[in-house]
Amino acid sequence: MGNSSKKLNIALIGYGKMGKAIEAIALQRGHTITLKITSATIAALTTASLQRCDVAIEFTNPHSAAKNITACLRAGVPVASGSTGWLANWEQVKAECTKDNGAMVYASNYSVGVNIFFEINKKLAQLMAPHTGYDISMVEIHHTAKKDAPSGTAITLAEQILQNNSSKKRWVNNNLPSVDDLLITSERIDPAPGTHKIKYSSAIDDIEIIHTAHNREGFATGA
């Protein structure tokens, strides 16, 4: 939701903490929330109502995200989704997008700071690859209302590490890891919007990178 001179009619699908943050920024920038979908008004998510909008922004939950995105694609409305925990349905949704010649943007995190953190994470994983004396672990901390664990951002970070450092073969969440496993520990503490810590530990020293969100404005602005 950049500073475009064009004013958009937006369908806002999901009206939790992120939805409210997106609404505030959209209105501040002169856009119009033409359609607002909450859990109580999901029946209003129809082709006719969507087609009154220029774009849809979808931040819901792992159980409804794929269905919501598909509804937008079938209505011919471009959709940006920041919902996490639904990627088991990714191929199905991507096929729908291709079939309908639709437009879809998905990111596990739209924050500028987090996307810079992604690049730092990839570079650090590459730099540490020859240094096998370091073990790698991750901690992600979010508010107690977050329904998926690990977070989508943590999964993205973990996949980046696996692609750039061969010391780990897979990631595991809150389980006792084997030597080849990248352990992601998930903590749910209010009111934390989101913290991700990646640590490389050895007998000699530790190297740690951290991203901490102070509020949801960064996520909403990026969207």
NUPA-912399 format. One line per 4 residues: number of its first residue (from 1); their letters; for each residue x, y negated, z negated of N, C-alpha, C. Coordinates in Angstrom, 1 decimal, always signed. Each point is the difference from the previous one (the first is absolute). Last residue first. Layout:
<pators>
NUM> a> X,Y,Z,X,Y,Z,X,Y,Z  ...
</pators>
This chain:
<pators>
223> agta> +2.2,+3.7,-3.4,-1.1,+0.6,+0.7,-0.7,-1.1,+0.9  +3.4,-1.4,-2.9,+0.6,+0.8,+1.1,-1.1,+0.6,+0.8  -1.2,-2.3,-3.9,+0.5,-0.9,+1.0,+0.5,+0.7,+1.2  -1.4,+2.6,-3.8,-1.1,-0.6,+0.8,+0.4,-1.0,+1.1
219> fger> +3.2,+2.0,-3.0,-0.6,+1.0,+0.8,-1.1,-0.6,+0.9  +2.0,-2.9,-3.1,+1.0,+0.4,+1.1,-0.6,+1.1,+0.9  -2.4,-1.4,-3.9,-0.1,-1.0,+1.1,+1.0,+0.4,+1.2  -1.0,+2.1,-4.5,-0.4,+0.7,+1.3,+0.1,-1.0,+1.2
215> nhat> +3.3,-0.1,-4.5,-1.5,-0.1,+0.2,-0.2,+0.6,+1.4  +4.3,+0.3,-1.8,-0.6,-0.8,-1.1,-1.5,-0.1,+0.1  +3.7,+3.9,+1.8,-1.0,-1.0,+0.4,-0.5,-0.7,-1.2  +4.8,+2.6,+1.0,-1.1,-0.2,-0.9,-0.9,-1.1,+0.5
211> hiie> +4.4,+3.6,+1.4,-0.9,-1.1,+0.5,-1.2,+0.0,-1.0  +5.5,+2.0,+0.0,-1.4,-0.2,-0.6,-0.7,-1.0,+0.8  +4.8,+3.5,-0.2,-0.7,-1.1,+0.6,-1.5,+0.0,-0.4  +5.2,+2.1,-1.8,-1.5,+0.0,+0.0,-0.5,-1.3,+0.8
207> iddi> +4.5,+3.5,-1.6,-0.4,-1.0,+0.9,-1.5,+0.0,+0.1  +4.0,+2.0,-3.7,-1.3,+0.0,+0.6,-0.1,-1.2,+1.0  +4.4,+3.2,-2.2,-0.8,-1.3,+0.0,-1.4,+0.3,+0.6  +3.2,+3.5,-1.2,+0.9,-1.2,-0.2,-0.9,-1.2,-0.1
203> assy> -1.7,+4.4,+0.8,+0.6,+0.0,-1.4,+0.8,-1.3,-0.2  -4.1,-0.4,+3.3,+1.1,+0.9,+0.0,+0.6,-0.1,-1.5  -4.6,-1.7,+3.3,+0.6,+0.3,-1.3,+1.2,+0.9,+0.2  -3.8,-3.5,+2.6,+1.1,+1.0,+0.4,+0.9,+0.1,-1.3
199> kikh> -5.4,-1.9,+0.9,+1.3,+0.1,-0.7,+0.9,+1.1,+0.6  -4.7,-3.5,+0.8,+0.8,+1.2,+0.5,+1.3,+0.0,-0.6  -5.3,-2.3,-0.8,+1.5,+0.1,-0.4,+0.6,+1.2,+0.6  -4.7,-3.4,+0.2,+0.6,+1.2,+0.5,+1.5,-0.1,-0.3
195> tgpa> -5.2,-2.3,-1.4,+1.4,+0.0,-0.2,+0.6,+1.3,+0.6  -5.0,-3.1,-0.5,+0.8,+1.0,+0.7,+1.5,-0.2,-0.2  -4.0,-2.0,-2.3,-0.4,+0.1,+1.4,+0.8,+1.0,+0.8  -1.2,-0.1,-5.5,+1.0,+0.0,+1.0,-0.5,+0.0,+1.5
191> pdir> -1.7,-0.6,-5.0,-0.7,-0.3,+1.3,+0.9,+0.0,+1.2  -0.5,+3.9,-2.9,-0.6,-1.3,+0.3,+0.8,-1.1,-0.5  +1.4,+5.1,+1.7,+0.0,-0.9,-1.2,-0.7,-1.4,+0.4  +1.7,+5.3,+1.8,-1.2,-0.9,+0.1,-0.2,-0.9,-1.2
187> esti> +4.1,+3.1,+2.9,-0.5,-0.5,-1.3,-1.2,-0.9,+0.3  +3.3,+4.1,+2.5,-1.1,-1.0,+0.1,-0.5,-0.4,-1.3  +4.7,+2.2,+2.5,-0.8,+0.0,-1.2,-1.0,-1.2,+0.1  +3.1,+3.2,+3.5,-0.7,-1.3,-0.1,-0.9,+0.1,-1.3
183> lldd> +4.6,+2.9,+2.2,-1.1,-0.2,-1.0,-0.6,-1.4,+0.0  +2.6,+3.4,+3.6,+0.0,-1.4,-0.4,-1.2,-0.2,-1.0  +2.9,+4.7,+1.2,-1.2,-0.8,+0.0,+0.2,-1.4,-0.5  +3.2,+3.9,+0.3,-0.3,-0.6,+1.3,-1.2,-0.9,+0.1
179> vspl> +1.4,+2.4,-4.0,+1.1,-0.9,+0.4,-0.3,-0.7,+1.3  -4.3,+1.3,-2.6,+1.2,+0.8,+0.2,+1.1,-1.0,+0.5  -4.2,-1.5,-3.3,+0.6,+0.1,+1.4,+1.1,+1.0,+0.0  -4.7,-0.8,-2.8,+1.4,+0.3,-0.3,+0.7,+0.2,+1.3
175> nnnv> -4.3,-3.2,+0.2,+0.3,+1.4,-0.3,+1.5,+0.1,-0.3  -2.5,-4.0,+1.4,-0.3,+0.4,-1.4,+0.2,+1.4,-0.2  +0.3,-0.8,+4.9,-0.6,-1.0,-0.9,-0.3,+0.6,-1.3  +3.6,+0.7,+4.5,-1.0,+0.6,-0.8,-0.5,-1.1,-1.0
171> wrkk> +2.8,+0.6,+5.2,-0.3,-0.7,-1.3,-1.1,+0.7,-0.7  +4.2,+1.8,+3.4,-1.4,-0.3,-0.1,-0.2,-0.9,-1.2  +4.3,+1.2,+1.4,-0.7,+0.7,+1.1,-1.5,-0.4,+0.0  +5.1,-2.3,-1.6,-1.3,+0.4,-0.4,-0.8,+0.6,+1.2
167> ssnn> +4.4,-1.5,+0.5,+0.2,+0.7,-1.3,-1.4,+0.4,-0.5  +1.1,-2.5,+4.2,-0.2,+1.4,+0.0,+0.1,+0.7,-1.3  -1.3,-5.1,+1.9,+0.9,+0.6,-0.9,-0.4,+1.5,-0.2  -2.4,-3.0,+2.8,+1.3,-0.6,+0.1,+1.0,+0.5,-1.0
163> qliq> -4.7,+1.4,+0.6,+0.4,-0.2,+1.3,+1.5,-0.5,+0.1  -2.3,+0.4,-4.2,+0.2,+1.4,+0.6,+0.6,-0.1,+1.4  -1.2,-4.0,-2.2,+1.2,+0.6,-0.6,+0.2,+1.3,+0.6  -3.9,-2.2,+1.4,+1.2,-0.7,+0.5,+1.3,+0.6,-0.6
159> ealt> -4.1,+1.6,-1.6,+0.2,+0.5,+1.3,+1.3,-0.7,+0.7  -1.5,-1.5,-4.3,+0.6,+1.4,+0.0,+0.3,+0.5,+1.3  -2.2,-4.2,-0.3,+1.4,-0.1,-0.4,+0.7,+1.4,-0.1  -4.6,-0.1,+1.1,+0.8,-0.7,+1.0,+1.5,+0.0,-0.3
155> iatg> -3.0,+1.4,-3.3,+0.2,+1.0,+1.0,+0.8,-0.5,+1.1  -1.2,-3.1,-3.3,+1.0,+1.0,-0.5,+0.3,+1.1,+1.0  -3.5,-3.1,+0.9,+1.4,-0.6,+0.1,+1.1,+0.9,-0.4  -4.5,+1.4,-0.6,+0.4,+0.0,+1.4,+1.4,-0.6,+0.3
151> spad> -1.0,+2.1,-4.9,-0.5,-1.1,+0.9,+0.4,+0.2,+1.4  -0.3,+4.4,-2.9,+0.6,-1.3,-0.1,-0.6,-1.0,+0.9  -3.4,+1.4,-1.5,+1.4,+0.1,-0.5,+0.7,+1.1,+0.7  -5.0,-3.2,-0.1,+0.9,+0.9,+0.6,+1.4,+0.0,-0.6
147> kkat> -3.8,-2.9,-1.4,-0.5,+1.4,+0.0,+1.0,+1.0,+0.6  -0.1,-4.9,-2.9,+0.6,+0.6,+1.2,-0.3,+1.5,+0.1  -1.0,-2.9,-3.8,-1.1,+0.2,+0.9,+0.5,+0.6,+1.4  +2.9,-1.3,-3.7,-0.6,+1.2,-0.3,-1.2,+0.3,+1.0
143> hhie> +4.5,-2.9,+1.3,-1.1,-0.1,-0.9,-0.8,+1.3,-0.1  +5.2,+0.4,+1.4,-1.2,-0.7,+0.5,-1.1,-0.1,-1.1  +5.5,+1.7,+1.4,-0.9,-0.4,-1.1,-1.1,-0.9,+0.6  +4.3,+3.8,+1.3,-0.9,-1.0,+0.5,-1.1,-0.2,-1.1
139> vmsi> +5.4,+2.2,+0.9,-1.2,-0.3,-0.9,-0.9,-1.0,+0.6  +4.3,+3.7,+1.6,-0.8,-1.1,+0.2,-1.1,-0.1,-1.1  +5.3,+2.4,+1.4,-1.3,+0.1,-0.5,-0.8,-1.3,+0.2  +5.0,+3.0,+1.2,-1.0,-1.1,+0.4,-1.3,+0.3,-0.7
135> dygt> +5.7,+1.2,-0.8,-1.4,+0.5,+0.1,-0.9,-1.2,+0.2  +5.5,+0.7,+1.0,-1.1,-0.8,-0.5,-1.3,+0.7,+0.2  +4.4,+1.5,+1.5,+0.0,+0.0,-1.4,-1.2,-0.8,-0.6  +1.3,+0.3,+4.7,-0.9,+1.1,-0.4,+0.0,+0.1,-1.6
131> hpam> +1.1,-3.5,+4.1,+0.4,+0.1,-1.4,-1.0,+1.0,-0.8  -0.3,-1.5,+4.7,+1.2,+0.8,-0.1,+0.4,+0.3,-1.5  -4.1,-2.6,+1.1,+0.0,+1.4,+0.6,+1.3,+0.8,-0.2  -1.3,-4.8,-1.1,+0.3,+1.0,-1.1,+0.1,+1.4,+0.6
127> lqal> -0.9,-3.8,+2.9,+1.2,-0.2,-0.7,+0.4,+1.1,-1.0  -4.3,+0.1,+2.1,+1.1,+0.3,+1.0,+1.4,-0.2,-0.7  -3.8,-1.2,-2.5,+0.0,+1.4,+0.2,+1.1,+0.5,+1.0  -0.7,-4.6,-0.6,+0.6,+0.6,-1.2,+0.1,+1.5,+0.1
123> kkni> -2.3,-2.4,+3.4,+1.4,-0.3,+0.0,+0.7,+0.7,-1.1  -4.7,+0.2,+0.0,+0.6,+0.8,+1.1,+1.5,-0.2,+0.1  -2.4,-2.7,-3.1,+0.0,+1.5,-0.4,+0.6,+0.8,+1.1  -0.6,-4.6,+0.9,+1.1,+0.2,-1.0,+0.1,+1.5,-0.4
119> effi> -3.6,-1.2,+2.7,+1.3,-0.1,+0.8,+1.2,+0.2,-0.9  -4.3,-0.2,-2.0,+0.1,+1.2,+0.8,+1.3,+0.0,+0.8  -1.1,-3.8,-2.4,+0.5,+1.0,-0.9,+0.1,+1.4,+0.7  -1.9,-3.7,+2.2,+1.4,-0.2,-0.1,+0.6,+1.1,-0.9
115> nvgv> -4.5,+0.1,+0.3,+0.5,+0.4,+1.3,+1.5,-0.3,+0.1  -2.4,-1.4,-3.8,+0.1,+1.5,+0.0,+0.6,+0.4,+1.3  -0.8,-4.6,-0.5,+1.0,+0.5,-0.9,+0.2,+1.5,+0.0  -3.6,-2.0,+2.4,+1.3,-0.3,+0.7,+1.1,+0.5,-0.9
111> syns> -4.8,+2.4,-0.1,+0.8,-1.1,-0.7,+1.3,-0.2,+0.8  -3.6,+3.4,+0.7,+0.1,-1.1,+0.9,+0.9,-1.2,-0.5  -0.6,+5.7,-0.5,+0.2,-1.2,-0.8,+0.2,-1.1,+1.0  -1.0,+4.3,+1.6,-0.1,+0.3,-1.5,+0.1,-1.2,-0.8
107> ayvm> -1.9,-0.2,+5.0,+1.3,+0.0,-0.7,-0.3,+0.4,-1.4  -2.4,-0.3,+5.3,+0.0,+0.6,-1.3,+1.4,-0.3,-0.6  -3.5,-1.6,+4.3,+1.2,-0.2,-0.7,-0.1,+0.7,-1.3  -2.7,+0.2,+5.1,+0.1,+0.3,-1.4,+1.4,-0.3,-0.5
103> agnd> -3.7,-0.1,+4.5,+1.2,-0.7,-0.6,-0.1,+0.2,-1.5  -2.1,+2.9,+4.7,-0.2,-0.9,-1.1,+1.3,-0.7,-0.5  -2.0,+3.4,+3.5,+0.9,-1.1,+0.4,-0.1,-1.1,-1.1  -2.1,+4.4,-0.3,-0.8,-1.2,+0.1,+0.8,-1.2,+0.5
99> ktce> +2.2,+4.2,-0.7,-1.2,+0.3,+0.8,-0.8,-1.2,+0.3  +3.7,-0.3,-2.9,+0.4,+0.1,+1.3,-1.2,+0.2,+0.9  -0.8,-0.2,-4.6,+0.5,-1.3,+0.5,+0.4,+0.1,+1.5  -1.1,+4.0,-2.2,-1.2,-0.9,+0.2,+0.4,-1.3,+0.5
95> akvq> +3.4,+2.8,-1.3,-0.6,+0.5,+1.3,-1.3,-0.8,+0.3  +2.2,-0.9,-4.0,+0.8,-0.5,+1.1,-0.6,+0.5,+1.3  -1.9,+1.6,-4.0,-0.3,-1.5,+0.2,+0.8,-0.5,+1.2  +0.9,+4.4,-1.2,-1.4,-0.1,+0.4,-0.4,-1.4,+0.3
91> ewna> +4.2,+0.9,-1.9,+0.0,+0.4,+1.4,-1.4,-0.1,+0.6  +0.6,-1.1,-4.7,+0.7,-0.9,+0.9,-0.2,+0.4,+1.5  -1.5,+1.9,-4.5,-0.9,-0.2,+1.1,+0.6,-0.9,+1.1  +2.3,+0.9,-4.0,-0.4,+1.4,+0.5,-0.9,-0.1,+1.2
87> lwgt> +1.3,-3.9,-2.6,+0.7,+0.3,+1.2,-0.1,+1.5,+0.5  -1.7,-3.0,-3.9,-1.0,+0.6,+1.0,+0.8,+0.6,+1.2  +1.7,-2.8,-3.9,-0.5,+1.3,-0.5,-0.9,+0.8,+1.0  +0.3,-5.5,-0.2,+1.0,+1.0,-0.1,-0.7,+1.3,-0.4
83> sgsa> -1.3,-5.1,+2.5,-0.4,+1.1,-0.9,+1.1,+1.1,+0.1  -0.4,-4.2,+2.6,+1.1,+0.2,-1.0,-0.3,+1.0,-1.0  -1.4,-1.7,+5.4,-0.3,+0.7,-1.2,+1.2,+0.1,-0.9  -2.5,-2.7,+4.5,+1.2,+0.1,-0.7,-0.3,+0.7,-1.4
79> vpvg> -2.5,-0.4,+5.2,-0.1,+0.2,-1.4,+1.5,+0.1,-0.6  -3.5,-1.5,+4.6,+1.3,+0.3,-0.5,+0.0,+0.0,-1.5  -4.3,+1.3,+3.0,+0.5,-1.1,-0.8,+1.5,+0.3,-0.5  -3.6,+2.7,+2.5,+0.9,-0.8,+0.9,+0.6,-1.2,-0.7
75> arlc> -2.8,+3.8,-1.6,-0.7,-1.3,+0.3,+0.8,-0.9,+0.8  +1.8,+4.1,-1.5,-1.2,+0.3,+0.9,-0.8,-1.2,+0.3  +3.6,-0.5,-3.0,+0.5,+0.4,+1.4,-1.1,+0.3,+0.9  -1.0,-0.8,-4.5,+0.4,-1.2,+0.6,+0.5,+0.3,+1.4
71> atin> -1.2,+3.6,-2.7,-1.2,-0.8,+0.4,+0.4,-1.3,+0.7  +3.4,+2.8,-1.7,-0.6,+0.6,+1.2,-1.2,-0.8,+0.4  +2.1,-1.2,-4.0,+0.8,-0.4,+1.2,-0.6,+0.5,+1.3  -2.0,+1.3,-4.1,-0.2,-1.4,+0.3,+0.8,-0.4,+1.2
67> kaas> +0.5,+4.4,-1.5,-1.3,-0.2,+0.5,-0.3,-1.5,+0.4  +4.1,+1.2,-2.2,+0.0,+0.5,+1.4,-1.4,-0.2,+0.7  +0.5,-1.3,-4.7,+0.7,-0.8,+1.0,-0.1,+0.5,+1.4  -1.8,+1.8,-4.3,-0.9,-0.6,+1.0,+0.8,-0.7,+1.1
63> hpnt> +2.0,+2.4,-3.8,-1.1,+0.9,+0.4,-0.9,-0.7,+1.1  +3.9,-2.0,-2.3,+0.4,+1.1,+0.8,-1.1,+0.8,+0.6  -0.9,-5.2,-0.9,+0.6,+1.1,-0.8,+0.3,+1.2,+0.9  -0.3,-5.4,+1.3,-1.0,+0.8,-0.9,+0.7,+1.0,-0.8
59> feia> +0.6,-4.2,+3.6,+0.8,+0.4,-1.2,-1.0,+0.7,-0.9  +0.3,-2.4,+5.3,-0.6,+1.2,-0.8,+1.0,+0.3,-1.1  -1.7,-3.9,+3.9,+1.1,+0.3,-0.9,-0.5,+1.0,-1.0  -1.4,-1.8,+5.4,-0.3,+0.6,-1.3,+1.2,+0.2,-0.9
55> vdcr> -1.8,-3.4,+4.4,+1.0,+0.9,-0.5,-0.5,+0.5,-1.4  -2.7,-2.8,+2.7,+1.2,+0.0,+0.9,+1.0,+1.1,-0.4  -5.6,+0.0,-0.7,+1.3,-0.4,-0.6,+1.1,+0.1,+1.0  -4.7,+1.4,+0.4,+0.0,-1.5,-0.2,+1.3,-0.5,-0.5
51> qlsa> -0.8,+4.7,+0.7,+0.2,-0.7,+1.3,-0.2,-1.5,-0.1  -0.8,+3.0,-3.7,+1.4,-0.1,+0.3,+0.3,-0.9,+1.2  -4.5,+1.2,-1.2,+0.6,-1.0,-1.0,+1.5,-0.3,+0.3  -2.3,+3.3,+2.6,-0.5,-1.3,+0.2,+0.6,-1.1,-0.9
47> ttla> +1.1,+4.6,-0.6,+0.6,-0.5,+1.2,-0.5,-1.4,+0.3  +0.0,+1.4,-5.1,-0.6,+0.5,+1.3,+0.7,-0.6,+1.2  -0.2,-0.1,-5.5,+1.2,+0.2,+0.9,-0.5,+0.7,+1.2  -2.7,-0.8,-3.9,+0.0,-1.1,+0.9,+1.2,+0.0,+1.0
43> aita> -0.7,+3.1,-3.6,-1.0,+0.3,+1.0,+0.0,-1.1,+1.1  +2.6,-0.3,-4.1,+0.6,+0.8,+1.1,-0.9,+0.3,+1.1  -0.2,-2.6,-4.4,-0.6,-0.4,+1.2,+0.6,+0.7,+1.2  +1.3,+0.7,-4.6,-1.4,-0.1,-0.1,-0.7,-0.3,+1.3
39> stik> +4.8,+0.1,-0.5,-0.5,+1.4,-0.2,-1.5,+0.0,-0.1  +1.8,-4.0,+2.7,+0.4,+0.5,-1.3,-0.5,+1.4,-0.1  +0.9,-4.0,+4.1,-0.5,+1.3,-0.4,+0.6,+0.4,-1.3  -1.0,-4.5,+3.3,+0.6,+0.4,-1.2,-0.6,+1.3,-0.4
35> ltit> +0.3,-3.6,+4.5,-0.5,+1.2,-0.6,+0.8,+0.4,-1.2  +0.9,-4.1,+2.1,-1.3,+0.2,+0.6,-0.7,+1.3,-0.5  +3.9,-3.7,-1.4,-0.3,+1.4,-0.4,-1.4,+0.3,+0.5  +3.6,-3.8,+1.9,-1.3,+0.3,-0.5,-0.1,+1.5,-0.4
31> hgrq> +4.3,-3.9,+0.4,-0.7,+1.1,+0.6,-1.3,+0.2,-0.7  +3.5,-3.3,-1.2,-1.1,-0.4,+0.9,-0.7,+1.1,+0.7  +3.5,+0.0,-3.6,+0.6,-0.3,+1.4,-1.1,-0.3,+1.0  -1.1,+1.1,-4.5,+1.0,-1.1,-0.1,+0.5,-0.4,+1.3
27> laia> -2.6,+3.9,-0.3,-0.8,-1.2,-0.1,+0.8,-1.3,-0.1  +2.2,+4.2,+0.0,-0.7,-0.2,+1.3,-0.8,-1.3,-0.1  +2.1,+1.4,-4.0,+1.0,-0.5,+1.0,-0.7,-0.3,+1.3  -2.6,+2.0,-3.3,+0.4,-1.3,-0.5,+0.9,-0.7,+1.0
23> eiak> -1.4,+4.5,+0.7,-1.0,-0.9,+0.3,+0.4,-1.4,-0.4  +2.9,+3.5,-1.0,+0.0,-0.3,+1.4,-1.1,-1.0,+0.3  +0.2,+1.5,-4.4,+1.2,-0.8,+0.3,+0.1,-0.3,+1.5  -3.4,+2.9,-1.5,-0.3,-1.4,-0.5,+1.2,-0.9,+0.3
19> gmkg> +0.4,+4.6,+1.1,-1.0,-0.7,+0.8,-0.3,-1.4,-0.4  +2.9,+2.7,-2.6,+0.6,-0.4,+1.2,-1.0,-0.7,+0.9  -1.6,+1.7,-4.0,+1.0,-1.0,-0.3,+0.6,-0.5,+1.3  -4.3,+2.3,+1.2,+0.6,+0.1,-1.3,+1.0,-1.1,-0.1
15> ygil> -3.1,+1.3,+3.7,-0.1,-1.2,-0.7,+0.5,+0.2,-1.5  -0.6,+2.2,+5.4,+0.6,+0.2,-1.3,+0.1,-1.3,-0.7  -0.3,-0.6,+4.9,-0.5,+1.3,-0.5,+0.8,+0.4,-1.2  -1.2,-4.4,+3.2,+0.8,+0.4,-1.2,-0.6,+1.2,-0.5
11> ainl> +0.0,-2.9,+4.8,-0.7,+1.0,-0.8,+0.9,+0.5,-1.1  +0.0,-4.9,+2.9,+0.7,+1.2,-0.6,-1.0,+0.9,-0.7  +0.8,-4.2,+3.8,-1.1,+0.6,-0.8,+0.5,+1.3,-0.4  +3.3,-4.3,+1.2,-0.5,+1.3,+0.3,-1.3,+0.3,-0.9
7> kkss> +3.2,-4.2,+2.4,-0.7,+0.4,-1.2,-0.8,+1.2,+0.3  +4.7,-2.2,+2.1,-1.3,+0.6,+0.3,-0.6,+0.4,-1.3  +4.4,-1.6,+0.0,-0.9,-1.1,+0.2,-1.4,+0.5,+0.3  +3.7,+2.8,-3.0,-0.5,-0.3,+1.4,-0.9,-1.1,+0.0
3> ngm> +3.1,+2.2,-3.6,-0.5,-1.4,+0.2,-0.4,-0.3,+1.4  -0.2,+5.2,-2.0,+1.0,-1.1,+0.1,-0.7,-1.4,+0.2  -1.0,+5.1,-1.4,-0.9,-1.2,+0.0,+0.9,-1.2,+0.0
</pators>
